[in-house]
Amino acid sequence: MSDDDNKSDKSTWAIGGGVLLGLGVGFFFLHQSTLYFIGSLIAGIGVGLFATAILSKIK
C-alpha cells in the first residue's frame, strides 16, 4: 500500500469523532449521573465504529 492510500483514507477518523460527540453529549448528562456520562462515551465509540464499518464498505 502506498502513502497516498493512507492519506486519503479518513474512515478511521469516525471513531475519534464519535468519541468526541459522546464526550460532548456526556457533559450535559454529567449533572444527572456519572453513569450517563460513561454511557454516552461508550455509545459514541459504538457510533464511530459503526460509521467506520459503513465507510470502509463503501470504498
C-alpha positions in Angstrom: 0.0 0.0 0.0 1.3 3.4 -0.9 1.4 6.6 1.2 -1.4 8.1 -1.0 -3.8 5.3 0.2 -3.1 6.0 3.8 -3.6 9.8 3.5 -6.8 9.5 1.6 -8.5 7.0 4.0 -10.3 9.1 6.6 -12.8 6.5 7.6 -10.9 5.7 10.8 -11.4 9.3 11.9 -15.1 8.4 12.5 -14.1 6.6 15.7 -12.5 9.7 17.2 -15.4 11.8 16.0 -17.8 9.5 17.7 -15.9 9.7 20.9 -15.8 13.5 20.8 -19.5 13.5 20.1 -20.1 11.2 23.0 -18.0 13.4 25.3 -19.9 16.5 24.3 -23.2 14.9 24.9 -21.9 13.3 28.1 -21.1 16.7 29.6 -24.8 17.6 29.5 -25.7 14.4 31.4 -22.9 14.7 33.9 -25.1 16.7 36.3 -27.6 13.9 36.4 -25.4 10.9 36.8 -21.9 9.8 36.1 -23.1 6.6 34.5 -25.0 8.6 31.9 -21.6 10.3 31.1 -19.8 6.9 30.7 -22.7 5.5 28.7 -22.6 8.4 26.3 -18.9 7.8 25.7 -19.4 4.2 25.1 -22.3 5.0 22.7 -20.0 7.5 20.9 -17.4 4.7 20.4 -20.1 2.4 19.1 -21.4 5.1 16.6 -17.9 5.7 15.4 -17.2 2.0 14.9 -20.5 1.6 13.0 -19.7 4.6 10.8 -16.2 3.3 10.1 -17.6 -0.1 9.0 -20.1 1.6 6.7 -17.4 4.0 5.2 -14.9 1.2 4.6 -17.7 -0.9 3.0 -18.4 1.9 0.5 -14.8 2.2 -0.6 
